[in-house]
């Protein structure tokens, strides 16, 4: 029996593998990657490496074994038909009769276009008949703290979320929840709504940035259309800019507030405060 993590070279996948190694022997962990060179360090530590690509179904043939627990980390190729990509993994997992397939989804409350692929994948997973765990991850602190350069350049947090709030948490928090599900018992056919313990507004985010940088960082709320224009002006493709602006529209409607407490319950600890993520980003 292996614990198999797809997308293991991604930010979240790396966190999951590292945290798994704190709980189970390395030879029980399989990292599925497209570029094995990126995980040479994991291979040296005894992690099994499997090379496969969501866009090449045959690469998943025989990759899973009966009794495996699989974490399907959602792909980030928005233009490649993500539901079809994920179906490849679901089909291979069903053929192998795995014990559990956990999927990193999006909050059940999210209606933005970003959620469409997640809902489609959830439907495919439920229809497969596999034992599943839906990890409906809320927003990551890092979605904001890894993009501080323009904020600090213009001394403004520009967004289209109005006074909406976000229950974000760190990638490490979400990874810890996944590890708890992959290494624990009784998670079959469960749905977890995951988010940070504290929901914050962009005005509060700007205020915390001001406090930590000693600069006056403005809360610059704009319309969804204006925000999409700003993002395309910064070089993002129009479809992606529209998706991200749509998320802000959902934030304004309260769709990224997750108050289930599932994340801290699964991890057994409070979620990482946004202020800590800001401090780490400013140090980095």
C-alpha positions in Angstrom: 0.0 0.0 0.0 1.3 3.4 -1.0 0.1 6.9 -0.4 0.3 8.5 -3.8 0.4 12.3 -4.4 -0.2 13.7 -7.9 1.2 17.1 -8.8 4.0 16.5 -6.3 6.3 19.2 -7.6 3.7 21.9 -7.1 3.6 24.2 -4.1 0.9 22.2 -2.3 2.1 18.8 -3.4 5.6 19.5 -2.0 4.1 20.5 1.3 2.0 17.3 1.4 5.0 15.0 0.6 7.2 16.7 3.2 4.6 16.4 5.9 3.8 12.8 4.9 7.5 12.0 5.5 7.1 13.1 9.1 4.4 10.4 9.6 5.1 7.4 7.4 8.2 5.7 6.0 9.5 7.2 2.7 9.0 3.9 0.8 5.2 4.2 1.5 5.0 7.5 -0.4 4.8 7.8 -4.2 5.3 11.2 -5.8 3.7 11.5 -9.2 5.5 14.2 -11.3 6.0 15.2 -14.9 9.6 16.2 -14.4 11.5 13.7 -12.2 14.6 15.9 -12.0 12.6 18.3 -9.8 12.2 15.7 -7.1 15.7 14.2 -7.1 16.0 15.2 -3.5 12.9 13.2 -2.6 14.1 10.2 -4.5 17.3 10.4 -2.5 15.3 10.3 0.7 13.5 7.1 -0.4 10.3 8.4 -1.9 9.1 6.4 -4.9 8.9 8.6 -8.0 6.4 7.9 -10.8 6.4 10.0 -14.0 3.0 10.7 -15.4 1.1 13.5 -17.1 -2.6 14.3 -16.9 -2.5 15.0 -20.6 -1.2 11.5 -21.4 -3.7 8.9 -20.0 -1.4 5.9 -20.8 1.2 7.2 -18.4 -1.2 6.4 -15.5 -1.6 2.8 -16.7 -0.6 0.5 -13.8 0.6 3.5 -11.7 -1.8 2.7 -8.8 -2.3 -0.5 -6.9 -5.2 -2.0 -4.9 -5.3 -0.4 -1.4 -3.5 2.8 -2.3 -4.6 6.1 -1.0 -4.4 8.7 -3.7 -4.4 12.5 -3.4 -5.5 14.1 -6.7 -4.2 17.6 -6.6 -6.2 19.7 -9.1 -4.3 20.7 -12.2 -3.5 24.4 -13.0 -3.8 24.2 -16.8 -7.0 26.1 -17.1 -6.9 25.9 -20.9 -6.4 22.1 -21.1 -9.8 20.9 -19.9 -9.1 20.1 -16.3 -12.1 17.9 -15.7 -10.9 15.6 -18.5 -7.4 15.6 -17.0 -8.7 14.7 -13.6 -10.9 12.0 -15.1 -7.7 10.3 -16.3 -6.6 9.9 -12.7 -10.1 8.8 -11.5 -10.2 6.1 -14.2 -6.8 4.8 -13.4 -7.7 4.8 -9.6 -10.9 2.9 -10.3 -9.1 0.3 -12.5 -6.7 -0.3 -9.6 -9.4 -0.4 -6.9 -7.7 2.1 -4.7 -8.8 2.4 -1.1 -9.4 6.2 -1.2 -9.2 9.0 -3.7 -8.9 12.5 -2.1 -9.4 15.5 -4.3 -8.4 19.1 -3.7 -11.6 21.0 -4.6 -13.0 24.5 -4.0 -15.5 25.7 -1.3 -19.0 24.4 -1.9 -20.2 28.0 -1.7 -18.0 29.3 -4.5 -20.0 30.0 -7.7 -17.2 31.8 -9.6 -16.1 30.2 -13.0 -13.0 29.0 -11.2 -15.2 26.4 -9.3 -16.8 24.9 -12.5 -13.9 22.4 -13.1 -14.0 21.4 -9.4 -17.7 20.7 -9.5 -17.3 18.7 -12.7 -14.5 16.7 -11.1 -16.5 16.1 -7.9 -19.3 14.8 -10.1 -17.0 12.4 -12.0 -15.5 11.2 -8.7 -18.9 10.5 -7.1 -20.1 8.7 -10.3 -16.9 6.5 -10.3 -18.1 4.7 -7.1 -14.6 5.1 -5.6 -14.3 5.8 -1.8 -13.6 9.5 -1.9 -12.7 12.5 0.3 -13.5 16.0 -1.0 -11.0 18.5 0.4 -12.7 21.7 -0.5 -9.8 24.0 0.0 -10.5 27.7 0.6 -8.1 30.4 -0.5 -4.4 30.3 0.3 -2.6 33.2 2.1 0.1 32.8 -0.5 -2.3 33.8 -3.3 -1.8 37.3 -1.9 1.5 37.3 0.0 3.5 35.9 -2.9 2.4 38.8 -5.1 3.4 41.7 -2.8 5.7 43.4 -5.3 3.0 45.5 -7.1 1.3 46.2 -3.7 4.6 47.6 -2.3 5.4 49.4 -5.5 2.1 51.3 -5.6 1.4 51.3 -1.9 -2.1 49.9 -2.6 -4.0 46.7 -2.3 -6.1 46.7 -5.5 -9.1 44.4 -5.6 -12.7 44.1 -6.6 -14.0 42.4 -3.5 -15.6 45.4 -1.8 -16.0 44.7 1.9 -16.1 40.9 1.4 -14.1 38.7 3.6 -11.8 35.7 2.9 -11.2 32.7 5.2 -7.7 32.0 3.9 -5.1 29.7 5.4 -1.5 28.7 4.5 -0.6 26.0 2.0 1.0 24.1 4.9 -2.3 24.2 6.7 -4.2 22.7 3.8 -1.4 20.1 3.3 -1.7 19.1 6.9 -5.4 18.4 6.4 -4.7 16.3 3.4 -2.0 14.3 5.3 -4.5 13.8 8.2 -7.0 12.3 5.7 -4.4 10.2 3.9 -2.9 8.7 7.1 -6.0 8.6 9.2 -9.1 6.4 9.3 -12.8 7.0 8.6 -12.5 9.6 5.9 -14.2 7.6 3.2 -17.0 9.4 1.4 -16.5 12.6 3.5 -16.6 16.2 2.3 -14.6 18.8 4.2 -15.1 22.5 3.8 -11.6 23.9 4.6 -10.7 27.5 5.4 -8.8 29.6 7.9 -10.2 30.2 11.4 -10.3 34.0 10.9 -11.9 35.7 7.9 -10.4 39.0 6.9 -11.3 41.9 4.6 -9.0 43.7 2.2 -9.1 46.8 4.3 -7.8 44.7 7.2 -5.2 43.2 4.9 -4.0 46.6 3.8 -3.9 47.8 7.4 -1.8 44.8 8.4 0.6 45.4 5.5 0.9 49.1 6.6 1.7 48.0 10.1 4.4 45.5 9.1 6.0 47.7 6.4 5.7 51.1 8.1 4.3 52.4 4.8 0.8 53.7 4.2 -0.8 50.9 2.1 -4.2 52.0 0.7 -7.2 49.8 0.3 -8.0 50.4 -3.4 -11.4 48.8 -4.2 -12.4 48.9 -7.9 -15.1 47.4 -10.1 -14.8 43.8 -11.3 -14.4 45.2 -14.9 -11.7 47.6 -13.9 -9.8 44.9 -11.9 -9.9 42.6 -14.9 -8.5 45.4 -17.0 -5.7 46.0 -14.5 -4.8 42.3 -14.6 -4.6 42.1 -18.4 -2.6 45.4 -18.3 -0.1 43.6 -16.0 0.2 40.8 -18.7 -2.3 38.2 -17.7 -4.2 36.5 -20.5 -7.8 37.8 -20.7 -9.5 34.5 -19.8 -7.4 34.1 -16.6 -7.9 37.8 -15.7 -11.6 37.3 -16.0 -11.5 34.2 -13.7 -9.5 36.0 -11.0 -11.7 39.1 -11.2 -14.7 36.7 -10.9 -13.2 35.3 -7.7 -13.2 38.8 -6.2 -16.8 39.2 -7.2 -17.5 36.0 -5.2 -15.5 37.3 -2.3 -17.8 40.4 -2.2 -20.8 38.0 -2.0 -19.3 36.2 0.9 -18.6 33.0 -1.0 -15.0 32.6 0.4 -16.0 32.7 4.0 -15.6 29.2 5.4 -16.7 28.8 9.0 -17.0 25.0 9.3 -13.9 24.7 11.5 -13.0 21.5 9.5 -9.4 22.7 8.7 -8.3 23.2 12.3 -10.2 20.1 13.4 -8.4 17.9 10.9 -5.0 19.4 11.7 -5.5 19.5 15.4 -4.3 23.1 15.7 -5.4 26.6 14.8 -4.8 27.8 11.3 -1.8 30.1 10.4 -2.7 33.8 10.9 -2.6 36.0 7.8 -0.2 38.3 9.7 2.3 35.4 10.0 2.2 34.8 6.2 2.7 38.5 5.5 5.7 38.5 7.9 7.2 35.5 6.2 6.7 37.0 2.7 8.3 40.3 3.7 11.3 38.4 5.1 11.7 36.3 2.1 
